[in-house]
């Protein structure tokens, strides 16, 4: 005889298993998730692709103030960074003969010998360095100070050899200072030598408006590499790419809630905009500007 307890246990096990299976097969209410996005559209405009290269400021004209006698520095009338005019008194030099008379305390009234030589500025400018202090012994021809001509301020642009084809004399450019102030400039000429370490060629850039700037100030020079008129452009944030940067696409709205992936060919680009070569878009096309990253093809979106 079959054990009645075993039959009852098997029956209960079957009932419980069937109930679990039926419960797991019940449909769940999955919410319709939509990614919030913002939109943009194409623009037709002129676009220029630029390059930015390093440069530093330099005073081309410098006047070296030299001692005209051998003796001791008696007085110094200037300090570094002072602006001086042509003919302004800079130094007084007491000759060694006059110093010897003073040391020996000669009282001969018939010996009239001042022995003080005045050194004046040969040109106007700014004092960029002072080489001696009061009381120093100097010889004839020794450097006393350096006067930089403020009107000779230029920037030496460092151009890699492979980019020299984009630089030519008399071309306009922009000088970007460290505080992001922009000054218009013009490329004058190039030095006939290359830096052996960095393999860069130096071009002199003259600012169109002279401003008081220190020497050796590192700046950026912006040069127009390519320029086009009437091109189709999109904001750079609307462009998506793979990790290798070999494929590019945008997400385009086909109705009010679905965006599709559209491959594109890029042209020139700036820091903020990209030229679209293919396909042809119209101004009525709605293209995702934000919220587009990581979206799959035919993604559901919510326009904000």
C-alpha positions, 0 to 999 in steps of 0.5 A, spaced: 500 500 500 502 506 498 504 511 504 498 516 504 503 521 508 507 521 502 502 522 497 499 528 501 506 531 501 507 530 494 501 533 493 502 539 497 509 540 494 506 540 487 501 545 489 506 550 492 511 549 485 505 551 481 503 557 485 511 560 485 511 559 477 505 562 476 507 568 480 513 569 477 510 569 470 505 575 472 507 581 468 510 587 471 509 594 470 515 597 467 516 605 467 517 608 460 524 611 461 526 617 457 532 621 457 532 629 458 535 632 452 536 639 449 536 641 442 540 645 437 540 646 429 545 647 424 547 654 422 550 656 415 556 661 417 563 663 415 568 658 419 576 659 421 580 653 423 586 656 428 592 654 431 595 657 437 603 657 438 607 659 444 611 666 444 614 670 449 616 678 449 622 681 448 625 688 447 628 688 440 632 695 442 636 695 448 641 701 450 647 699 454 649 704 459 657 704 460 662 707 464 666 713 460 671 713 466 675 708 471 673 710 478 668 709 483 660 709 483 659 716 487 651 716 486 646 712 482 639 716 480 635 711 477 632 704 479 630 698 475 623 699 472 624 707 472 622 710 465 627 715 463 628 721 458 634 722 453 639 726 457 637 724 464 642 723 469 643 716 471 650 715 474 656 720 477 663 716 477 668 719 481 675 718 478 680 714 481 685 720 481 680 724 484 679 719 490 686 718 491 686 726 492 681 725 497 684 719 501 691 723 501 687 729 504 691 734 499 690 741 501 694 745 495 689 750 493 692 751 486 690 743 485 683 744 482 680 737 480 673 735 481 674 728 478 666 727 477 663 724 471 656 724 469 653 719 465 646 720 462 641 716 458 643 716 451 635 714 449 629 714 452 626 708 455 625 703 461 631 701 466 631 694 465 637 692 469 642 696 474 649 692 474 652 696 480 651 699 486 654 705 490 661 705 491 663 700 486 669 700 482 668 700 475 673 701 469 672 705 463 667 701 458 664 697 464 656 696 463 652 700 468 645 699 466 641 697 460 635 701 457 630 698 454 626 701 448 618 700 450 617 701 442 621 695 440 617 690 444 615 684 440 613 677 441 618 671 438 613 666 436 616 659 436 613 655 430 614 647 429 618 646 422 611 642 420 607 648 421 611 653 418 607 653 411 601 656 415 606 662 417 608 668 412 610 675 413 605 680 414 599 676 416 595 678 421 594 674 428 592 675 435 596 675 441 593 672 447 596 674 454 596 670 460 589 674 463 586 672 456 586 679 453 587 679 446 591 684 442 591 684 434 598 683 431 602 682 425 607 677 423 614 681 421 619 676 419 623 670 421 629 668 424 634 664 419 635 659 424 632 653 428 632 651 435 636 645 435 633 642 442 625 644 440 626 644 432 622 650 432 623 657 428 622 663 431 618 669 427 617 676 430 610 678 431 609 686 432 603 688 436 598 693 433 597 697 439 603 698 444 602 696 451 607 696 457 609 689 458 615 685 461 620 682 457 620 674 457 612 674 458 609 667 455 603 668 451 599 665 445 599 667 438 593 665 434 594 664 427 588 662 422 590 655 419 584 655 414 578 659 413 571 657 409 565 661 407 557 659 407 559 652 411 554 648 415 556 648 422 554 645 429 556 646 436 561 641 438 557 638 444 552 635 439 558 631 436 559 624 438 565 619 437 567 612 438 574 611 443 578 611 437 576 618 434 575 614 427 567 615 427 562 621 428 555 621 429 549 626 431 543 624 435 537 627 430 529 627 432 524 623 428 518 625 432 517 629 439 520 623 443 525 618 439 532 620 437 536 616 431 543 615 430 546 619 424 553 618 422 557 624 419 563 627 416 567 632 419 570 638 416 574 644 419 573 645 427 574 650 432 574 650 440 566 651 439 563 649 432 564 643 427 563 643 420 558 638 417 560 635 410 555 629 410 549 628 410 545 634 408 541 637 414 536 643 414 535 648 419 528 645 421 532 638 423 532 638 431 539 635 433 540 633 440 545 638 444 545 635 451 543 629 454 546 625 447 552 621 450 551 614 451 544 614 447 542 608 443 539 608 436 532 610 436 532 612 444 526 615 447 528 622 450 524 628 453 525 635 450 526 640 455 
